[in-house]
Amino acid sequence: MAVAEHTERSGAPAGVPKKTEAEAELTPGPWVPTVIAEDLHIVYRVYGGSKGRGSATAALNRIVKRRPGGGMREVHAVRGVSFTAYRGQAIGLIGSNGSGKSTLLKAIAGLLPAERGSVYSDGQPSLLGVNAAMMNDLTGERNVVLGGLAMGMSREEVQERYQGIVDFSGINEKGDFITLPMRTYSSGMAARLRFSIAAAKDHDVLMIDEALATGDKKFQKRSEARIRELRKEAGTVFLVSHNNKSIRDTCERVLWLEKGELMIDGPTDEVLKEYEKFTGK
C-alpha cells in the first residue's frame, strides 16, 4: 500500500491539530499524507550474555562455530506506534533517553526493519543526525561536495549552492576552516556543516535527530527559519530534540514517546505541558 492510495482530506484528520492561519498559508489545500506508521514494532536482538564474558577468545569461538552463543536479549525499542504525518507539518519527537525516538526515525528512513506493523512514506525520507557520516580526513569543502551528491544533487546543483552552504554553516566566520580536514572541527562546527548540507535541498521528508543541539543561538535561529522554509516547499520535517524551546519555536505537532510507546500525539503546547509535568522541568 502506498501513501498515494490514501484519500486527501480537506479537514484535519482525527488526532491531528487543525491548521492555524499561518500554517494554512504555508500549506494551503487538503491534508496529504507523507508518512504513515501502523502498529509499528521495532526489536533489537543483542547477542552475548550479560555476565561480562566478552573476551576476544570467546568472540572468536562464536564466529568459528557460526553461532551467537552467550544467550540473546531482545530490546523492544518501539511498541505499537501508529500515526500519520502530513505535508507541510513540522513534528517534534520528545521523550526520555532511550524512549525510541531515534529508532523510530531510522525505521521511517528504511534503515531498520519492522518486527510487526508497517511504515509507508511518500518519496525518500532523509535522516540527518549529529553522527551523520562525514569523512574526517577530507576537507569541509570536499565533504560539502560529497554530501550534496549523496543526497541526490547534481554536480551543477552542488556548485550552485556551495557558497550558500558554507555561509549558512558559519564555520568560516573565524577563519578559512572549510579548507581544513573535518577532524580539525569542533563537534558544533561539524554538526552545523551537516545540517547546512542537508538543508540546501528541498526534502519530501526531512528527519533531524538532535542536529540543532550543538549550534549557537544565532545558528539555531537560522536553522529554525530554514525548517519553516522547507515546510513551505510542501515537505514534512521531524525534529528530535531535548530542547523544548526549539520544539515550541519550530513544531506545531508533537509525538511523545516513552519506553517505545506513543504517549500523546497532539498540538505542541498541550503535549509539552504534559511532558513537563512528567519530567518535573
N, C-alpha and C positions, 0 to 999 in steps of 0.2 A: 504494500500500500504506500502511496506517495502522498506528500503533503498536498499536492495539487488536487487530489481527489476530495479534499475537504471543502465543503461549501463556504464561500465567502459570506460574511455576515455584516450587516450594517450597524448592528448594535453590539455592545460589549458582551462577550460570552460570560457564562456563569463563572464567578470566582475571579474575574479579571476586572480591575478598576476601570471606570469609564474615563474617556479622554477628557482632559481639561481643554480649555480654548487654545492654550499654547501647544499642547500635544496634537490637537486636531489640525493646527496649521502645519505641524511637522509631518503628520501622516494623515492627509485627507483621505476620505473614502472608506471602504469596508475594512474589517479586520481580516488580515490574510495570514494564515499560519506559516511560520518558518521552522519551528522545532516542536515536535510532539514526543513526549515521553509517556509510555503507557505501562504502568505497573512494573517499572524498571528495577531490576535487582542486579547488583554487581558484586561478585565474590572473588576475593583474592585467596589463592592457595599457597601457603607458606610451608615449605618442606624443611625438615631438620628440627628435631625436638627442642624443647625449651630447657634442657638440663645443662646447657653450656658446653656440650661435647661437639664443638665445631672445629676440630683440628683439621689441618690440611690433609693429614693422612686419612681421616675419616671421609673427607670430601672426595679425595681421590678414589677411595674404595667404592663410594656410591656411584661415581662416574664409570669406573671399570665394570661394576656389576649392573650398570644401567638401571638402577632403581634408586628412588629417593632416600630410603632408609630414614631412621630417626623420627618417624612419625610425620604427620601432616596436619597443619592447622588451617582452618577456614576463617577468613575475616570477611564478614558480611558488611561491605562498605556502604552500599546503597540498598535501601529496603523498600521496595514497592512505591517508588516515586512516580507520580503522574502530574503532568502539567502541559500546557500549550503556550508557546511563545508566539508573539505576533509581530509582523513587520512594523518597524518604527519604534519598538519598545526598547528601553534600557532597563535591564532587570538585574537587581543586586542579589548576590548569594551570600548569606551570612550564616554563622554558626560557630560553635567552639572548634578548637583544633581537633582534627580527626573526625569531623562530623560528616565528611563525604563530599564536600564542595568541589575540590579539585578532581576527585574521582568522577563526579557527575559530568564535569566539563570534558574530561578525557573520553567518556562514553559518548557524549554528543559529537565530539570530533572524530569518532570512529576508531579511537586508539585502544579502547577496551571493549571486549565482547560482553554482551548481556548474558547473565546466568538465566534470567527469565525476563519476560517482557520485551519491549521494543523501543527503539528511538528512530524517529523519522526526521529528516531535515530537507529543507528546500535550498538547493545549492550546496556549496562546500563550506562547512564551518571552519574557521581559522582560530586556532588556540594560541594565545600569547601568554607566556608565563615568565616569571622572573628568571627561571632556569632555562629559558628557550636557548636552543643550541646556537652558539656563535663560536667562531674559530679563533681561539686566543692568540695563536701565532700570526694571524693575519691582521693587517691594519683595519681601523674602523672603516676606512674608505672601501677596502675590498669586501668587508662584511656587509656594507650597505648594498653593494652590487649583488653579492651572492644572496643576501636576504631578500632583495627585491625579486630576483629571478626565481627563488624558491617559492615565492608567493604567487607566481604566475605573471609577473610583469615582463614585458619585452625589454630588451636592452635599451631601446629608444625611450621607453617609459621610465626606466631607472635613471637614465641620463637626464631626462627632463625634470625629474623630481628630486634628483640627488641633492642639490643645494638646499632645497626646502626641508629635506630630511635632516641634514646637518644643522641648519638654523633652528629647526623645531627642537632638536635634542638639547641644544645649548652647550654641547661638550666643547665647543671651540671658543667659548666666551673668555676663557682664561689661558688660551694658548692653542697651538695647532695640533690638538690631540687626535684629530681624525686621521692624521698620517702616522700615528703611533700604533704599535700592536695592541690588541684588545687586552692582553694580560697586564698592561700598564694602567688600565682603567680602574677606578673605584667601582664598587657594586652599583652605586647610584648612577654613575655615568653609563655603565653597560646597560642597565635597565632602561634608562632614558633613550638610548640609541635603539634598543629592541622595539620599544613602543613606537618610536618615531618611524621606523621602517614599516611596521605593521599598519600604522595609522595613515601612511601615504597612499594606501589603496582602499577603495571602497569595498566593503565586505557584505555578503548576504547575511552571515552570522559571524560576529567577532566576539571571542571569549577572552577576557582579560583576567588573569589569575595573579592578583597582588602586584601587578607590574607598576602601579602608581604609588605603591607604599614607600619606595626608596627615593622618590623625587622631592625636590624642594617645593615650597608653596607656589612659586612662580610657574614651575613646570606642571604642577598639579592643575593649576588654573587653565593652562594651555591644553592639557590632556582632557579635562572635562569639557572644554569648548569643542575640541575635536570629536569627542564622543557624540556631542549633540549634532555636529555636522554629519557624522556617519548615520545617525538616526534619520536625519533629514533626507539622506540619499536612499531611504526605504530599507535600511539594514536593521538588524537586531543586535543589540550589544548585551552580553552578560558580563558582570563585574563582580569578582570575588574580592572582598576587602574586609579587614578588621577595623577600618576607619569609618565609623558611622557617618561622619560628616561628608566624606566622599560619596557614600551611598545616597545620602539625602540630596546632595547637590547634583547628582548625576542621574539617579534612577527614579522612576515613578512607581515601580513594582518591585517587590522583594520576595524571594523564596528563602525561608528559614529552615535549615537542616540541623538535626541533632541525632547523633548515633545512626546516621544513614537514613533517617526518616524525615519526611517533609512535615514540619510542624505547622507552618502557616504560609499561605500564598496570598498576598494581598497588597494594598496600597502601602507605599514606603513608610509613611509616618505611623500608620497603625501597627505594622509589623515590627518596626524598630522600637516602638513604645513597649510592646510586649517582650521583645528580646532584651531590652534594657532592664525591665523588671526581673527577668530571668537571671541575668548576669549580675545585677546589682550595680551597674555602671550608668 
